[in-house]
Amino acid sequence: MNVLKTWKKVTASIMLSIMTLGSGLTVLETPQASAAANAVPAYEVKFLAKPEAVLNADGKPNSDVLQTLGLDSSPRAIGVEYFDTDSLGLDEQGWNVRFRKKEDKNNYELTYKKRYPIINGDVEAALTLANQEGFDASDDNYEAEIDWGYGKQTLSFSNTKKVDAITSGAQLPSDSKALEMLLDKLPGKLKNWSASNWGKQQLSASRAYGPITFERYEGTWNGQEMTLEVWPILNEAGTGVENIVEVSFKTDDASTVSGLRAQLMQLLENENWLLPGDGLKTQLILERY
């Protein structure tokens, strides 16, 4: 009798061990889900330049600027306008919707952009927040970029779509036609940003801010594609326009961007062309139009 009890105990113990081992093997064989990595951004370095120092009376860059920055003397005209509600509901959530036409292209560019401020230079924190909100390395629809200005950095994710143009040059279509196209191509992230159809409702209630036709001068500086843009934006009083001049270059190389930025800043300072401070053209347009 005692032998039978002992055998039952041993058998139960063995079975328990097998079940435990099996359970352990089952856990080991189950793949662990891993979160997508943070996006890897490109960089655009931007500085404002003093209009009175770099432009001639006709609003064109002077010959010294063109030569020093390696820019072509013939610019490309680009028509642009932004869409938002009267209360700037999209901008309040960090979204900008842009409609653009380059004079030498036969299509319109529709860009939906989400911005994240970079606090105290902590790029990784901004990328992580963006990741948590759906912008990660696996999303091929959005281009991650860091705008690095005089004193601040901004992370952005842009989704650009192209539509065949019905106008020529840098001319934009009617506001209603442009809005119709923007709604038709509205990406899902913006459409359902904070609630189902939130973005569609915001954009449907939007109006145009602009239009503005600016000139872009392109060239090569220090091995980088250099750009100088002259934006004639309505002045604060609304009585005329003021030229906003921006000098910029783009790079995918995070290891060299800091050094190149320092070189460009030093060059602009040495020539007395640099306008110290940051300015976001988009914000000026949304405020003044």
C-alpha positions as CSV (number, residue, x, y, z in Angstrom):
1,M,0.0,0.0,0.0
2,N,2.8,2.4,0.9
3,V,4.6,1.4,-2.2
4,L,1.6,2.2,-4.3
5,K,1.2,5.7,-2.7
6,T,4.9,6.4,-3.3
7,W,4.6,5.3,-7.0
8,K,1.6,7.6,-7.4
9,K,3.6,10.6,-5.9
10,V,6.6,9.9,-8.2
11,T,4.4,9.6,-11.3
12,A,2.5,12.8,-10.4
13,S,5.9,14.6,-9.9
14,I,7.2,13.4,-13.3
15,M,4.0,14.5,-15.1
16,L,4.1,17.9,-13.4
17,S,7.8,18.3,-14.5
18,I,6.9,17.4,-18.1
19,M,4.0,19.9,-18.2
20,T,6.2,22.6,-16.7
21,L,8.9,21.9,-19.3
22,G,6.4,21.8,-22.1
23,S,4.9,25.1,-20.9
24,G,8.4,26.6,-20.8
25,L,9.1,25.3,-24.4
26,T,5.9,26.8,-25.6
27,V,6.9,30.3,-24.2
28,L,10.3,30.0,-25.8
29,E,8.9,29.1,-29.2
30,T,6.5,32.1,-29.3
31,P,8.1,35.1,-31.1
32,Q,8.1,38.3,-29.1
33,A,6.5,41.3,-30.9
34,S,9.0,44.2,-31.1
35,A,8.1,47.9,-31.6
36,A,9.1,49.6,-34.8
37,A,12.3,51.6,-34.6
38,N,12.3,55.4,-34.5
39,A,12.5,57.1,-37.9
40,V,15.9,58.2,-39.3
41,P,15.5,61.8,-40.4
42,A,17.4,63.8,-43.0
43,Y,18.4,67.4,-42.2
44,E,17.7,70.8,-43.7
45,V,19.8,73.6,-42.3
46,K,18.1,77.0,-42.7
47,F,19.2,80.5,-41.9
48,L,17.5,83.8,-42.5
49,A,19.5,86.5,-44.4
50,K,19.2,90.3,-44.2
51,P,17.2,91.4,-47.2
52,E,18.8,94.8,-47.4
53,A,22.3,93.1,-47.4
54,V,21.7,90.3,-49.9
55,L,19.1,91.7,-52.3
56,N,19.3,94.4,-55.0
57,A,16.6,97.0,-55.3
58,D,14.6,94.7,-57.6
59,G,14.5,92.0,-55.0
60,K,17.0,89.8,-56.7
61,P,20.2,88.5,-54.9
62,N,23.3,90.6,-55.7
63,S,26.2,89.2,-57.6
64,D,28.4,88.7,-54.5
65,V,25.7,86.5,-52.9
66,L,25.3,84.4,-56.0
67,Q,29.0,83.9,-56.5
68,T,29.8,83.2,-52.8
69,L,27.0,80.6,-52.4
70,G,27.5,79.1,-55.9
71,L,24.0,79.9,-57.0
72,D,22.6,80.2,-60.5
73,S,21.4,83.7,-61.5
74,S,18.1,82.4,-63.0
75,P,15.6,81.5,-60.3
76,R,12.6,79.1,-60.4
77,A,9.2,80.6,-59.6
78,I,7.0,78.5,-57.2
79,G,3.4,79.3,-56.3
80,V,2.2,78.2,-52.9
81,E,-0.7,78.5,-50.5
82,Y,-1.7,76.8,-47.2
83,F,-5.1,75.6,-46.1
84,D,-6.5,75.7,-42.5
85,T,-9.6,76.8,-40.7
86,D,-10.1,80.4,-39.5
87,S,-9.1,79.3,-36.0
88,L,-6.1,77.4,-37.3
89,G,-7.4,74.0,-36.1
90,L,-4.9,72.0,-38.1
91,D,-1.9,74.1,-37.1
92,E,-2.9,73.8,-33.5
93,Q,-2.4,70.1,-33.7
94,G,1.0,70.5,-35.5
95,W,-0.4,69.8,-39.0
96,N,0.2,72.0,-42.1
97,V,-1.4,71.4,-45.5
98,R,0.4,72.9,-48.4
99,F,-0.5,73.3,-52.1
100,R,2.3,74.1,-54.5
101,K,3.1,74.5,-58.2
102,K,6.6,74.8,-59.7
103,E,6.8,76.8,-62.9
104,D,8.7,74.1,-64.8
105,K,6.6,71.2,-63.6
106,N,3.3,69.9,-65.0
107,N,1.9,68.8,-61.7
108,Y,0.9,70.1,-58.3
109,E,2.5,69.1,-55.1
110,L,0.1,68.4,-52.2
111,T,2.0,68.1,-48.9
112,Y,0.6,67.1,-45.6
113,K,3.1,67.8,-42.8
114,K,3.2,67.0,-39.1
115,R,5.6,68.9,-36.9
116,Y,7.2,68.1,-33.5
117,P,9.2,70.7,-31.6
118,I,12.7,69.5,-30.5
119,I,13.2,70.6,-26.9
120,N,16.8,71.4,-25.7
121,G,18.2,69.6,-28.7
122,D,16.8,66.2,-27.7
123,V,16.1,64.8,-31.1
124,E,15.6,61.2,-29.8
125,A,12.8,62.4,-27.5
126,A,10.9,64.0,-30.4
127,L,11.5,60.9,-32.6
128,T,10.2,58.7,-29.8
129,L,7.0,60.8,-29.3
130,A,6.4,60.7,-33.1
131,N,6.9,56.9,-33.0
132,Q,4.3,56.6,-30.3
133,E,1.9,58.6,-32.5
134,G,2.5,56.4,-35.5
135,F,5.5,57.9,-37.3
136,D,8.2,55.3,-37.3
137,A,11.0,53.8,-39.4
138,S,8.5,51.4,-41.1
139,D,6.3,54.2,-42.6
140,D,7.5,54.8,-46.2
141,N,4.7,57.3,-46.8
142,Y,6.2,60.0,-44.7
143,E,9.7,61.7,-45.1
144,A,11.3,62.5,-41.7
145,E,13.3,65.7,-41.6
146,I,14.8,68.0,-39.0
147,D,14.8,71.7,-39.8
148,W,17.8,73.2,-38.0
149,G,17.7,76.9,-37.9
150,Y,19.6,79.6,-36.0
151,G,18.4,78.6,-32.5
152,K,15.9,75.8,-32.7
153,Q,15.2,72.5,-34.4
154,T,11.9,71.1,-35.6
155,L,11.1,67.5,-36.5
156,S,8.6,67.0,-39.4
157,F,7.0,64.2,-41.2
158,S,5.8,65.0,-44.7
159,N,3.6,63.1,-47.1
160,T,3.7,64.6,-50.6
161,K,1.3,63.6,-53.4
162,K,1.3,64.8,-57.0
163,V,-1.7,65.6,-59.2
164,D,-1.7,66.6,-62.9
165,A,-1.8,70.4,-63.3
166,I,-4.6,72.3,-65.1
167,T,-2.6,75.6,-64.9
168,S,0.7,76.6,-66.4
169,G,3.8,78.2,-64.9
170,A,3.6,78.9,-61.2
171,Q,-0.1,79.7,-61.3
172,L,-2.4,77.8,-58.9
173,P,-5.9,76.7,-59.6
174,S,-8.9,78.2,-57.8
175,D,-9.0,77.7,-54.0
176,S,-12.1,75.5,-54.3
177,K,-10.3,73.3,-56.9
178,A,-7.1,73.1,-54.8
179,L,-9.1,72.1,-51.7
180,E,-11.0,69.5,-53.7
181,M,-7.7,67.9,-54.7
182,L,-6.3,68.1,-51.1
183,L,-9.4,66.4,-49.7
184,D,-9.2,63.7,-52.4
185,K,-5.6,62.8,-51.5
186,L,-6.0,63.2,-47.8
187,P,-3.8,60.6,-46.0
188,G,-5.3,58.4,-43.3
189,K,-3.1,59.7,-40.5
190,L,-4.4,63.2,-40.8
191,K,-7.9,62.1,-41.7
192,N,-8.4,60.3,-38.4
193,W,-5.8,62.2,-36.3
194,S,-7.5,62.8,-33.0
195,A,-10.9,61.3,-33.9
196,S,-12.6,59.5,-36.8
197,N,-12.7,62.0,-39.7
198,W,-11.3,64.8,-37.6
199,G,-8.8,65.8,-40.3
200,K,-11.4,65.6,-43.1
201,Q,-13.7,67.8,-41.1
202,Q,-11.0,70.4,-40.4
203,L,-9.8,70.5,-44.0
204,S,-13.3,70.7,-45.4
205,A,-13.9,73.8,-43.3
206,S,-10.5,75.3,-44.4
207,R,-9.7,78.3,-46.5
208,A,-6.6,79.3,-48.4
209,Y,-3.8,81.3,-46.8
210,G,-1.9,83.0,-49.7
211,P,-1.2,82.5,-52.5
212,I,2.4,83.6,-52.7
213,T,4.8,83.2,-55.5
214,F,8.4,83.0,-54.3
215,E,11.7,82.6,-56.2
216,R,14.2,79.8,-55.6
217,Y,17.9,80.1,-56.6
218,E,19.8,76.8,-56.6
219,G,23.4,75.9,-56.7
220,T,26.2,74.0,-55.0
221,W,28.2,75.1,-51.9
222,N,30.8,73.0,-50.2
223,G,29.5,69.9,-52.0
224,Q,26.0,70.6,-50.8
225,E,22.9,71.5,-52.8
226,M,22.4,75.1,-51.8
227,T,19.2,77.0,-52.0
228,L,18.3,80.7,-51.6
229,E,14.6,81.6,-51.5
230,V,13.0,85.0,-51.6
231,W,9.5,85.1,-50.2
232,P,7.4,88.3,-50.7
233,I,5.1,88.0,-47.6
234,L,2.4,90.4,-46.6
235,N,3.9,92.7,-43.9
236,E,2.5,92.8,-40.4
237,A,0.5,96.0,-41.0
238,G,-1.0,94.5,-44.1
239,T,0.0,97.6,-46.2
240,G,2.6,95.9,-48.4
241,V,5.0,93.0,-48.6
242,E,8.3,92.3,-47.0
243,N,10.9,90.0,-48.5
244,I,11.9,87.0,-46.3
245,V,15.2,85.5,-47.5
246,E,16.2,82.0,-46.5
247,V,19.4,80.2,-47.2
248,S,19.4,76.4,-46.8
249,F,20.9,73.1,-47.7
250,K,19.8,69.5,-47.1
251,T,21.8,66.4,-46.1
252,D,21.2,62.8,-45.1
253,D,24.5,62.7,-43.2
254,A,23.9,63.2,-39.5
255,S,27.6,63.0,-38.8
256,T,28.6,66.0,-40.9
257,V,25.5,68.3,-40.6
258,S,26.7,70.0,-37.5
259,G,30.1,71.0,-39.0
260,L,28.6,72.1,-42.3
261,R,26.0,74.2,-40.4
262,A,28.7,75.9,-38.4
263,Q,30.6,76.7,-41.6
264,L,27.6,78.2,-43.3
265,M,26.7,80.3,-40.3
266,Q,30.3,81.6,-40.0
267,L,30.3,82.5,-43.7
268,L,27.0,84.4,-43.4
269,E,28.2,86.2,-40.3
270,N,31.5,87.1,-41.9
271,E,29.7,88.6,-44.9
272,N,27.3,90.4,-42.5
273,W,24.4,88.6,-44.3
274,L,23.1,86.6,-41.3
275,L,19.8,87.6,-39.7
276,P,20.1,86.1,-36.2
277,G,16.9,84.5,-35.2
278,D,14.4,81.8,-36.3
279,G,11.4,82.4,-38.5
280,L,8.9,79.9,-39.8
281,K,7.5,81.1,-43.1
282,T,4.4,79.0,-42.6
283,Q,3.6,80.7,-39.4
284,L,3.9,84.2,-40.9
285,I,1.6,83.2,-43.7
286,L,-1.0,81.7,-41.4
287,E,-0.8,84.9,-39.2
288,R,-1.0,87.5,-42.0
289,Y,-3.3,86.1,-44.7
